[in-house]
Every structure is written in structure tokens, then in C-alpha cells.
């Protein structure tokens, strides 16, 4: 079921008409034929109207159909009704529903609703609209810059690293281009090209993990339509495994099972539902256990080369009846969740072993914690109930105590700025080792939701500090990313080379030669800046720094709630917590001022390609941090109607967007992340600059004597 259509206050238009906005945002990113079909005109009309706006036509990138569709959805979510969106995407309603539910919670990122919008159709411009269009075209031409790279041109400009790093233990990442919804419907050459796998091998990566749904890879009796293509997807999985194996890389599948029954499941299986509202499969029913066992056994029996699986058994996805606290299942509501979670893993392990597979099973203990209402004794009991052959993984920095600007807080996940492990992770890992389990730690090495628009955040010393702390606990195996961070970065190289004798100064010397000290001094300053980052999970998910300068501001208050790593509106209180406004602003000013110092130091080094890349990503991160500061201030002063301050902030944000645009056109990796695709495109940044210029003019006309 698609998100419900809901009446909300719609964004204002930057261009005179909605159909022009459709052309602006999609020209070169969607075939012109589909833009024309969506708008009810011919292709020539689209080209003519685009030329009126001074839009430059670039050959349509077919990769946007495969690897950029989330960008297209996000850019048109508040612009087109469902039927026109489906036409633009050239997909069915069923396919859109699958994407929204399975592409890493895309429906949540979009706000769980579909804004009610009117049909957008081409119509000739009025004289007034023609005049406004000419003004916009002049501005577009004024701010246009040459584009040096094509979308998804991620690797061609870099030489391969020489030699192969032998990782000390497992070093597992999410594929940089790997889909987060359906990883087994596309050719592996598209998402795991040889150049990427060579880079992984050279960086010391020996494992790649992918999202997997058992209902897509094994027969699913409860709703057979979901597994109708499972044989073909298994063949694609085999191809991925074979391709990665050539580079010494194992493939791990992420299982979050057994998933709740879909609404169209066969009615004869309704007796297996435990928690009616969530339609969870009750794991106390033998038929459910048999299904999980059979699905894993059959998969491992036919694809024995799978490197491993990792599970999350407490999560946002409805699985067993105790997947979150407060179960309403009459059978499970009084059962200890640690018993169910351990048994799910044990059933999977038994299926793996019975199929004579050598696949490793890793239980990710995300949620085996106070976050899901677990006590320490429950976690320990869960570890005791796990078969000893099940490896155990902890999110290293979970529940880490922090203090920023005098405000105390805790980390949940996704932090490079605060190196772990936390005390609770130390205790869990120690107990896992005591009970005979192989241990892993999950960290973020390249980037995090602290700034996900760059392939890596140049904060290598913080990553090194984290590795040293884990090494002191005897943890040798690492997950280095979640869906974000899969680019083979210098930080991943450090993590793969790391052992007891690793010397960070020597690594800088090998990497940067005579400029090693200058680069190291610059990175140290960036790390000092990053330590001031006002971290909180609400800030990570809801603040403006994810889309950064691509966020479209409004003159009037927006009355909408910001959404997870997607749209940021005016509800700054929604991302400040637990920081008071003044502290949040102060901390970001510290981050930005110190970050600029770090960039200045780095710019003193010889501009080799590796140094140039670090500077470029440091500057992109600075643009995103600056938007967070400016939009927070803007949302605050807008409430009191201070037009002079609004104008000043608008001018600064316009320049910030110009700065990002000039960086964006030089490197195709800027703005891309696997689970969100491109956060912004060239037209998105042009639209933001155009919007800021118009707002400047509007406020100037309001406030001049």
C-alpha cells in the first residue's frame, strides 16, 4: 500500500510554473520522451521550453534509471501526483510500493505521506510568465558552470593502488553502488564493477554485505508472488559471489527475518500471525520455525559459496512478535525477547550447517540493549543461549557518553566524531568472548550520517583512535560501514592495515611523502573540529546538513515536520534536542571555524591528486555544516519576522550553494550515497541559487526606504 495522500502546505515554486520545475529537475536525468508524456506535450516542446530557461541538455544517463531513481522520486515527491510520478519513472504502482518499503525505509524518509498535489500539465506561458521566465533564464546562465564529470563516473579518474593490503581479520563493507532494496535483480557488473573490486582488494576489504529478503531468494509459501523470481535472483547472487571471489572478497547477506506477513498473504496462514496489528509471524509456531529453517537451508544448499549472513533480530522492521518492546501477541508478550532472538539465530545456524555450507553467521546485537528495553542480564542471557558457533557483533559506539558545550548526551550509532567503544559495548564484547563467541565491532570508517554527502570524511586520526580502543579489547574483525561509507577510502586502508604495530605517522609518510606532516596537521585540526560536533540522533536524521545547500528554503514558515536524512523544513526544535538553541549554534560555529583552519593547513601541501581529494571533501563537508548552521538560524529568526537577518542569512546560503556547485561539478562522488542515491543534482543546486537570489530581491524591495 502506497503512503496515504495527505493535504500539506506545498513548497512555493522557484520558476513561474510547476511544469517548468518538472523540466528543470528532470532534464537529462529522465528521458525527454517520459518528461513529455508526463506533461502531456511532445519532446520538441520540452527541448524548446528548456532552452528558454537556458538549460543545457546533456545526454540522458541510463544509470539514473538503475542507480538514481531515488533521486528522481525525491525531486518530484512534492511536485507530481502518483499517476504522473509513475509515468515519469516508467514503473508500476507495485514496483513503487516495493521501492518505498524496501529501499532502506524510503517511505519514512519521504515523510510516510504523499503530499496532495494537482496534476501538472504543459500550457503556453502568459506574458507575465514569459517575462519571469526570461529573468530566471538570465540568472541560470549567470550561475551556470562547466560540468567536468558525468553522474556515476566514480573511478575513471583515479589510478589503481599498487599492491594488495592483507587485512588483519575480516574487513566488511556495504557495496558502494549496491542497491538497498533489491540487490539481486541487476547485473553484478553494474553495481560491483571490476575497478571497484580492485580498489577494495587494494584497500584490504575482504567482505561485502548486501541487503537480502528471504522471500526474494527462497520459496515463500505465505505470499508466493514475492518469490516468483527467486531462481533468477539466486543465479545473480551466484554471479556476485563468483565475481567478488576473484578478488578474495566474501559476500555476506543481511537478514532481518522472518518478516511480517504482507496484507495479501494467503488466508490459510493467518493462524501464524502473533501480533495482529503488526502481522508478525509468531516464532513459537513450529510452522514459522520450519519456514525459516527451510528457506535458509534451501538457499545455502543451492548457493553453498555464500560467505556468511548477519542478522538483526531487534529492529524497526516487523519480524517476530518481540521485535520491539510492547508485543501484543498473546503467546509471546510474556516471553523474554532474548530467548526468541537467540533461537532465530540458532535455527539459521542449524540450517547453514545441515546444508554443509561454510557460511559464517554473525548476530548483530543492535537492539539487545537499553535502546530496546533490554537489561544487561537479558543481553548476557541471550549470549548464553546463542550457539557458540554464532559470531557476535556490537555497534562499537552505542550508548557512549558525550558532552558537547556542557550538554550531556549519548551516542546511538553512526559516529566518527566520537570514537568508541562505549562501556556497554565493552561489556557485551567481553561477555561474548567469555562465552566462546568470535567477535566483531561495527564502526563507521569512511563517513557517517554526520556527513554522508562525501565518500569519506577526512577524520582519519579519530578512526585510528577507535581502532586502537577496539584492539585493546582483542576485537580483530570489523564491519566498517552501514549502507553509507562503502567507498574504498584512506580510512578503510588504515582499518585494514591496522594491527598492534601499526604506526599512523608512518602511514602518513607513505601516503603523502614530504608533505606528510602538513597533511597530518591539517587532518588533526579537522578532527579537533569534529570533536565539537553537536551529535544527537535527532540532529543526525532531521537537520539540514544531509541535503545541505540543496535544501529549498521558504520565506514563510513551512508547517511541516523534517524527515529522516531527507527533507529539512523549519522545525529546528526537531533537530536541536538535547541542545539549547544557543549551544547548538555555538558548537557548530566551533566546528566550522576550526574546520576552516584545517582546510587552510591542508592547502599548504603540494596539491597532489590524493591531497586535492581530501581538500575537496573537506570543503564539501564544510558546505553541509554551514547549511546546518545557517538554516537553523534562519528558521529561528523567521519566527520573529526579522527580515534584515533573513536577508543576511539568505545571502550567505546563496554563496554556500555556489561554493558547493563549483565543487560538485568536479567530482561525481560528491552528493552520492548508496541508500539515497544522489542527494542533489546540478539542477537542484542551480534552483537553490536562483531561489536565494529571488528571495534577496524580494526582501530588499520590502525593506528599502
C-alpha positions in Angstrom: 0.0 0.0 0.0 1.4 3.4 -1.0 1.7 6.2 1.6 -1.6 8.0 2.0 -2.2 11.1 0.0 -2.3 14.0 2.6 -3.0 17.7 2.4 0.0 19.7 3.4 1.4 23.2 2.8 3.2 22.8 -0.5 6.6 24.4 -1.3 6.5 27.6 -3.3 7.7 27.5 -6.9 11.1 29.0 -7.9 10.1 29.1 -11.6 6.8 30.6 -12.8 5.1 27.2 -13.4 5.1 23.7 -11.9 5.6 22.2 -15.4 8.8 24.2 -15.8 10.0 22.9 -12.5 9.4 19.4 -13.7 11.6 20.1 -16.8 14.3 21.8 -14.7 14.6 18.9 -12.2 14.4 16.1 -14.7 16.0 17.3 -17.9 18.9 14.9 -18.7 18.0 12.7 -15.7 14.9 11.2 -17.2 14.4 10.5 -20.9 12.8 13.5 -22.6 10.1 11.2 -24.0 8.9 10.5 -20.5 9.0 14.1 -19.4 6.9 14.9 -22.4 4.5 12.1 -21.7 4.2 13.2 -18.1 3.4 16.8 -19.0 1.2 15.9 -21.9 3.3 17.5 -24.7 5.8 16.4 -27.3 9.5 16.1 -26.9 10.3 19.2 -29.1 8.2 21.3 -26.7 10.3 20.1 -23.8 13.5 21.0 -25.6 12.2 24.4 -26.6 11.0 25.3 -23.1 14.2 24.0 -21.6 16.2 26.3 -23.9 14.1 29.2 -22.8 15.4 28.6 -19.3 19.0 28.3 -20.6 19.1 24.7 -19.5 21.9 22.7 -21.2 20.9 19.3 -22.5 23.2 16.5 -21.6 22.7 13.0 -22.9 20.4 11.1 -20.6 22.2 9.0 -18.2 20.8 5.4 -18.3 22.5 4.9 -14.9 19.9 7.2 -13.3 17.2 4.6 -14.2 19.2 1.9 -12.3 21.1 3.8 -9.7 19.4 7.2 -9.4 15.7 6.5 -9.2 15.5 7.6 -5.6 16.8 11.0 -6.5 14.1 11.3 -9.2 11.4 10.2 -6.6 12.6 12.7 -4.0 12.8 15.6 -6.5 9.2 15.0 -7.7 7.5 13.8 -4.5 6.1 17.3 -3.7 5.6 18.1 -7.4 3.7 15.3 -9.1 0.7 13.2 -8.1 1.2 9.4 -8.1 0.0 8.7 -11.6 2.3 11.2 -13.2 5.2 10.1 -10.9 4.7 6.5 -12.1 4.7 7.8 -15.7 7.9 9.7 -15.2 9.6 6.7 -13.6 8.1 4.3 -16.0 7.3 1.8 -13.3 4.2 0.1 -11.9 2.4 1.0 -8.6 3.6 -2.3 -7.2 7.2 -1.5 -8.1 7.0 1.9 -6.4 5.4 0.3 -3.3 8.4 -2.1 -3.2 10.9 0.6 -3.6 9.3 2.8 -0.8 9.2 -0.1 1.6 12.5 -1.9 0.9 15.0 0.8 -0.2 16.2 1.5 3.3 12.9 3.0 4.7 12.5 5.4 1.8 8.8 5.8 2.7 9.9 7.1 6.1 12.5 9.4 4.6 9.8 10.9 2.4 7.6 11.5 5.5 5.3 8.5 5.4 2.7 10.5 3.3 2.3 11.6 -0.3 1.6 15.3 -0.5 -1.6 16.1 -2.3 -0.7 17.9 -5.5 -2.6 18.9 -8.6 -2.0 17.4 -12.0 0.9 19.1 -13.7 0.4 19.7 -17.5 2.1 21.8 -20.0 0.4 25.0 -21.0 1.6 28.0 -23.0 3.1 30.8 -20.9 1.3 34.0 -20.3 3.1 37.3 -21.0 3.8 37.7 -17.3 5.2 34.2 -17.1 7.3 34.8 -20.2 8.8 37.8 -18.6 9.5 35.9 -15.3 11.0 33.1 -17.3 13.4 35.4 -19.1 14.5 36.7 -15.7 15.1 33.2 -14.4 16.9 32.2 -17.6 19.3 35.1 -17.1 20.1 34.0 -13.5 20.5 30.4 -14.6 23.0 31.5 -17.3 24.8 33.7 -14.7 25.4 30.9 -12.3 26.0 28.1 -14.6 29.4 26.4 -14.5 31.1 23.9 -16.8 30.5 20.3 -15.7 33.7 18.2 -15.7 32.2 14.8 -14.8 29.2 12.7 -15.6 27.0 11.2 -12.9 28.3 7.8 -11.6 31.7 8.4 -13.1 33.2 7.3 -9.8 36.5 5.6 -10.6 37.9 6.5 -14.0 40.0 9.5 -12.8 41.9 7.6 -10.2 44.8 5.3 -10.7 44.7 1.9 -9.0 46.7 1.5 -5.8 49.7 -0.7 -6.2 49.9 -4.0 -4.2 47.3 -5.6 -2.1 46.7 -5.0 1.6 46.2 -8.1 3.7 43.5 -7.3 6.3 44.1 -8.3 9.9 40.8 -10.1 10.4 37.6 -9.5 8.5 37.0 -6.1 7.0 33.5 -5.9 5.7 31.8 -3.0 3.9 28.5 -2.4 2.1 29.0 -2.2 -1.7 29.4 1.5 -2.7 26.9 1.0 -5.5 24.9 -1.9 -4.2 21.1 -1.4 -4.1 19.5 -1.3 -0.6 16.1 -2.7 -1.8 16.7 -5.4 -4.4 20.4 -6.2 -4.8 19.8 -9.3 -6.9 17.8 -8.0 -9.9 20.6 -6.1 -11.6 23.8 -7.3 -13.3 26.6 -7.5 -10.8 28.9 -5.7 -13.4 26.7 -2.6 -12.8 26.9 -2.5 -9.0 30.3 -4.2 -8.5 32.4 -3.2 -11.4 35.9 -4.6 -11.7 37.5 -1.2 -10.9 35.7 -1.0 -7.6 36.5 -4.6 -6.6 40.2 -4.0 -7.4 40.1 -0.9 -5.2 38.5 -2.9 -2.4 41.2 -5.6 -2.8 43.9 -2.9 -2.7 42.3 -1.3 0.3 42.2 -4.6 2.3 38.4 -5.2 2.1 37.7 -8.9 2.2 33.9 -8.9 2.7 30.9 -7.2 1.2 27.4 -7.2 2.7 24.2 -6.8 0.9 20.5 -6.5 1.9 18.6 -9.7 1.4 15.0 -10.7 1.8 14.4 -14.5 2.2 11.1 -14.1 0.4 13.0 -13.0 -2.7 15.7 -15.7 -2.6 13.8 -18.8 -1.4 10.2 -20.1 -1.9 7.8 -18.1 0.3 4.7 -20.1 1.0 2.7 -17.3 2.6 2.6 -15.0 -0.4 4.1 -16.9 -3.4 4.2 -13.8 -5.7 7.1 -12.4 -3.6 9.3 -15.4 -4.5 8.3 -15.8 -8.2 11.7 -14.7 -9.4 13.8 -16.4 -6.7 15.6 -18.8 -9.1 16.9 -15.9 -11.3 17.9 -13.9 -8.2 19.9 -16.9 -6.9 21.7 -17.0 -10.2 22.5 -13.3 -9.9 23.7 -14.0 -6.3 26.0 -16.7 -7.6 27.4 -14.3 -10.2 28.0 -11.7 -7.4 29.8 -14.3 -5.2 31.9 -15.5 -8.1 32.8 -12.0 -9.2 33.8 -11.0 -5.7 35.7 -14.2 -5.1 38.1 -13.3 -7.9 39.3 -10.5 -5.6 39.4 -12.5 -2.4 36.1 -10.9 -1.2 33.4 -12.9 0.6 29.7 -12.0 0.2 27.6 -11.6 3.4 23.8 -11.3 3.3 21.9 -9.2 5.9 18.9 -11.0 7.2 16.1 -9.4 9.2 13.8 -12.3 9.4 11.2 -13.8 9.5 9.5 -10.7 8.0 5.8 -10.0 8.9 3.1 -11.3 6.7 2.1 -9.0 3.9 -1.5 -7.9 3.8 -2.2 -10.1 0.7 -0.8 -13.3 2.2 -2.8 -16.4 1.8 -5.6 -16.5 4.5 -4.8 -20.1 5.4 -1.7 -18.8 7.2 -3.5 -16.2 9.3 -3.2 -18.5 12.3 0.6 -18.0 12.3 0.1 -14.3 13.0 1.1 -13.4 16.5 0.8 -9.6 16.9 -2.3 -8.9 14.8 -1.6 -5.1 14.3 1.9 -5.8 13.0 1.1 -9.1 11.3 4.2 -10.7 12.8 4.9 -14.3 12.3 4.8 -15.9 15.8 8.1 -17.8 16.3 6.6 -20.0 18.8 4.7 -21.7 16.0 6.6 -24.7 14.6 5.5 -23.8 11.0 7.3 -20.5 11.3 10.5 -22.1 12.5 10.2 -24.6 9.8 9.8 -21.9 7.2 12.9 -20.0 8.4 15.0 -23.2 8.5 13.8 -24.4 5.1 14.4 -21.0 3.4 17.9 -20.7 4.7 18.7 -24.4 4.1 17.5 -24.3 0.5 19.4 -21.1 -0.2 22.7 -22.5 1.3 22.2 -25.8 -0.3 21.9 -24.3 -3.8 24.4 -21.4 -3.2 27.0 -23.0 -0.9 29.6 -20.3 -1.6 27.8 -17.7 0.4 30.5 -16.2 2.7 28.1 -15.6 5.5 25.0 -14.0 7.0 24.5 -11.3 9.6 21.2 -10.8 11.4 19.5 -8.1 13.3 16.7 -9.5 15.5 15.5 -6.3 17.2 14.8 -3.6 14.8 12.3 -1.2 13.1 11.2 -4.0 10.7 8.3 -6.1 12.0 9.7 -9.7 12.3 9.0 -11.9 15.3 6.4 -10.8 17.9 9.0 -9.2 20.3 10.9 -7.3 17.6 10.2 -4.2 19.7 9.0 -3.8 23.3 5.3 -4.0 24.0 4.3 -7.0 22.0 0.6 -7.7 21.7 1.0 -11.4 20.8 -1.0 -13.4 23.3 1.7 -16.2 23.1 4.9 -14.1 23.1 4.1 -11.0 25.1 5.3 -12.5 28.3 8.2 -14.4 26.8 11.7 -12.9 27.2 12.8 -11.5 23.9 16.4 -12.7 24.3 15.1 -16.3 24.1 13.4 -15.6 20.7 16.3 -13.6 19.3 18.8 -16.4 20.2 16.5 -19.1 18.8 16.1 -17.3 15.5 19.9 -17.2 15.1 20.2 -20.9 16.2 17.7 -22.0 13.7 19.5 -20.2 10.9 22.8 -21.7 12.0 21.4 -25.2 12.1 20.1 -24.7 8.5 23.5 -23.5 7.4 25.3 -26.5 9.0 22.8 -29.0 7.7 23.3 -27.7 4.2 27.1 -28.3 4.6 27.7 -24.6 4.0 30.8 -22.9 5.4 28.9 -19.6 5.7 29.6 -17.7 8.9 26.6 -16.4 10.9 27.1 -13.1 12.7 24.5 -11.9 15.2 24.4 -8.1 15.3 23.4 -7.2 18.8 21.9 -3.9 17.7 18.8 -3.6 19.9 20.0 -6.1 22.5 20.3 -3.1 24.7 18.5 -0.5 26.8 17.5 1.1 23.4 15.0 -1.7 23.1 14.4 -2.1 26.8 16.9 -4.9 27.5 18.8 -5.1 30.7 22.4 -6.2 30.9 21.3 -9.6 32.4 19.0 -10.1 29.4 21.8 -9.4 26.9 24.1 -11.8 28.8 21.3 -14.5 28.9 20.8 -14.0 25.1 24.6 -14.6 24.5 24.5 -17.7 26.7 21.5 -19.1 24.6 23.3 -18.4 21.3 25.1 -21.4 19.8 28.9 -20.8 20.3 29.5 -21.0 16.6 27.4 -17.9 16.1 29.7 -14.9 15.9 28.7 -11.7 17.7 28.8 -8.1 16.6 28.3 -4.9 18.6 27.8 -1.3 17.4 31.0 -0.1 19.0 30.0 3.5 19.9 26.4 2.6 21.1 25.5 4.4 24.4 28.8 6.2 24.5 28.6 9.2 26.9 29.4 12.5 25.4 29.5 16.2 26.5 29.2 19.0 23.9 29.2 22.5 25.1 28.3 21.4 28.6 25.3 19.3 27.4 25.5 15.6 28.2 24.2 13.0 25.7 24.7 9.6 24.4 25.5 8.1 21.0 23.1 5.6 19.4 25.1 4.8 16.2 26.8 6.4 13.2 29.5 8.4 14.8 33.1 9.1 13.6 33.4 12.3 15.7 33.1 10.2 19.0 35.4 7.2 18.9 34.1 4.1 20.8 33.7 1.7 22.2 31.2 2.5 24.9 31.2 0.8 28.2 28.1 -1.2 27.3 29.8 -2.4 24.1 33.0 -3.3 26.0 30.9 -5.4 28.4 28.9 -7.1 25.7 32.1 -7.9 23.7 33.9 -9.2 26.7 30.9 -11.4 27.7 30.7 -12.7 24.1 34.3 -13.7 24.2 33.9 -15.3 27.6 31.0 -17.4 26.3 33.1 -18.6 23.4 31.9 -16.4 20.5 34.0 -14.8 17.8 33.5 -11.1 18.0 33.1 -8.2 15.6 32.7 -4.5 16.0 30.7 -2.3 13.7 32.1 1.2 13.2 31.8 3.9 10.5 35.3 4.4 8.9 34.7 6.4 5.8 31.7 8.6 6.5 28.5 8.6 8.6 25.2 10.4 8.8 27.3 13.2 10.4 28.1 14.0 6.8 27.0 11.4 4.2 27.4 13.5 1.0 31.1 12.8 0.8 32.7 9.4 0.1 34.8 9.9 3.2 35.2 12.5 6.0 38.9 13.3 6.4 39.0 12.5 10.1 41.5 9.6 9.9 43.0 10.2 13.3 39.6 9.7 15.0 39.2 6.4 13.1 42.6 5.3 14.2 41.8 6.2 17.8 38.7 4.0 17.6 40.7 1.1 16.1 43.3 1.4 19.0 40.5 1.2 21.5 39.0 -1.9 20.0 42.4 -3.6 19.6 42.8 -3.2 23.4 39.7 -5.4 23.7 41.0 -8.1 21.4 38.5 -7.3 18.7 40.0 -8.1 15.3 37.1 -8.3 13.0 35.3 -5.2 11.7 32.2 -4.1 9.8 33.4 -0.7 8.5 30.2 0.7 7.2 26.4 0.6 7.2 24.8 1.4 3.8 26.9 4.5 3.8 30.7 4.6 3.7 31.4 1.9 1.2 33.8 3.9 -0.9 37.4 2.4 -0.7 38.8 5.3 1.3 42.1 6.1 3.1 40.2 5.4 6.4 39.4 1.8 5.2 43.0 1.4 4.2 44.0 2.3 7.7 41.5 -0.1 9.2 42.7 -2.9 7.0 46.4 -2.3 7.7 45.9 -1.8 11.4 47.5 -4.1 13.9 49.4 -3.8 17.2 52.5 -2.4 15.4 50.7 0.0 13.1 52.2 3.4 13.1 49.9 6.3 12.0 52.8 8.7 11.3 54.4 6.1 9.1 51.1 5.7 7.2 51.0 9.5 6.5 54.6 9.4 5.3 53.9 6.5 2.9 50.8 8.2 1.7 51.9 11.8 1.4 55.7 11.8 1.3 57.4 15.2 2.0 54.0 16.8 2.8 53.1 14.1 5.4 53.4 16.5 8.4 51.4 19.3 6.8 48.6 16.9 5.8 48.7 15.3 9.2 48.5 18.7 10.9 45.5 19.6 8.8 43.7 16.3 9.5 44.4 16.7 13.2 42.8 20.2 13.1 39.7 18.7 11.2 39.5 16.0 13.9 39.6 18.7 16.7 36.8 20.5 14.9 34.8 17.3 14.5 35.0 16.6 18.2 32.9 19.7 18.8 30.1 18.4 16.5 26.8 18.6 18.5 25.9 15.0 18.0 22.4 13.6 18.6 20.4 11.0 16.7 17.6 13.6 16.1 20.1 16.0 14.7 21.7 13.3 12.6 18.4 12.3 11.0 16.4 15.6 10.8 18.9 18.5 10.5 19.5 20.3 7.2 23.1 19.0 6.8 22.1 15.9 4.8 20.9 17.6 1.7 22.9 20.6 2.7 22.8 23.6 0.4 20.2 21.7 -1.8 17.5 22.3 0.8 15.0 24.7 -0.6 14.3 27.5 1.8 11.0 29.3 2.1 10.2 32.9 3.0 7.1 31.9 5.1 7.0 29.2 7.8 6.5 25.8 6.3 4.4 24.0 9.0 5.9 20.6 8.1 8.0 18.1 10.1 11.5 17.3 8.9 12.1 13.7 7.8 14.9 11.2 8.2 18.0 12.1 6.2 15.8 13.8 3.6 13.7 17.0 3.8 14.6 19.6 6.4 11.9 22.3 7.0 11.6 25.0 9.7 11.1 22.8 12.7 14.6 23.4 14.1 13.4 22.2 17.6 13.1 18.8 15.9 16.8 18.6 15.4 18.3 20.7 18.3 17.5 18.3 21.1 19.0 17.9 23.6 20.9 21.1 22.9 19.5 24.6 23.7 19.5 26.8 20.6 22.4 28.9 21.8 24.6 25.8 22.5 23.8 24.2 19.1 24.7 27.3 17.3 27.9 27.8 19.4 29.0 24.2 18.8 28.5 24.5 15.0 30.4 27.8 14.9 33.3 26.0 16.7 33.1 23.1 14.2 33.1 25.5 11.2 35.8 27.8 12.4 38.2 25.0 13.3 37.3 23.1 10.1 38.3 26.2 8.0 41.6 26.2 9.8 42.2 22.6 8.9 41.4 23.3 5.3 43.8 26.2 5.3 46.6 24.0 6.6 45.9 21.3 4.1 46.1 23.8 1.2 49.7 24.5 2.1 50.6 20.9 1.0 51.5 20.2 -2.6 48.2 19.6 -4.5 48.8 16.0 -5.5 45.6 14.1 -6.5 45.3 12.5 -3.1 45.7 15.8 -1.2 43.4 17.6 -3.7 40.7 15.0 -3.0 41.0 15.4 0.8 40.7 19.1 0.5 37.7 18.8 -1.9 35.8 16.5 0.5 36.7 18.7 3.5 35.2 21.7 1.6 32.1 19.8 0.7 31.6 18.8 4.3 32.1 22.4 5.3 29.3 23.5 2.9 26.9 21.0 4.6 27.9 22.0 8.1 27.4 25.7 7.1 23.9 25.0 5.8 23.0 23.4 9.1 24.2 26.5 11.0 22.6 28.9 8.6 19.2 27.1 8.2 18.9 26.7 11.9 19.5 30.4 12.4 17.1 31.2 9.5 14.3 29.1 10.9 14.8 30.8 14.3 14.8 34.4 13.0 11.9 33.7 10.6 9.7 33.0 13.6 10.2 36.6 14.8 10.0 38.1 11.3 13.4 39.7 11.3 13.7 40.4 7.6 17.1 42.0 7.8 18.7 39.0 9.4 16.8 36.7 7.0 18.3 38.6 4.1 21.8 38.3 5.5 21.4 34.5 6.0 19.9 34.1 2.6 22.9 35.8 1.0 25.3 33.6 2.9 23.4 30.5 2.0 23.4 31.5 -1.7 27.2 31.8 -1.6 27.4 28.5 0.2 25.3 26.8 -2.6 27.6 28.5 -5.2 30.6 27.1 -3.4 29.1 23.6 -3.4 28.1 23.8 -7.1 31.7 24.6 -8.0 32.9 21.6 -6.1 30.1 19.3 -7.3 30.9 19.7 -11.0 34.4 18.4 -10.5 33.7 15.0 -8.8 30.9 12.6 -9.5 31.1 11.1 -6.0 30.0 14.3 -4.3 26.4 14.0 -3.1 26.1 10.3 -3.7 25.2 7.6 -1.1 24.0 4.1 -1.8 20.7 4.2 0.1 19.7 7.7 -1.1 21.4 7.9 -4.5 22.3 11.5 -5.3 21.2 13.8 -2.6 21.2 16.6 -5.2 21.9 17.1 -8.8 23.3 20.1 -10.8 19.7 21.5 -11.4 18.9 21.2 -7.6 21.8 23.5 -6.8 21.0 25.9 -9.6 17.4 26.0 -8.4 18.6 26.8 -4.8 20.9 29.6 -6.0 18.1 31.0 -8.2 15.7 30.9 -5.3 18.1 32.7 -2.9 18.6 35.4 -5.4 14.9 35.9 -5.8 14.4 36.0 -2.1 17.2 38.6 -1.7 15.4 40.8 -4.2 12.1 40.3 -2.5 13.3 41.2 0.9 15.3 44.1 -0.4 12.2 45.5 -2.0 10.3 45.0 1.2 12.8 46.7 3.5 14.3 49.5 1.3 13.3 53.1 2.4 
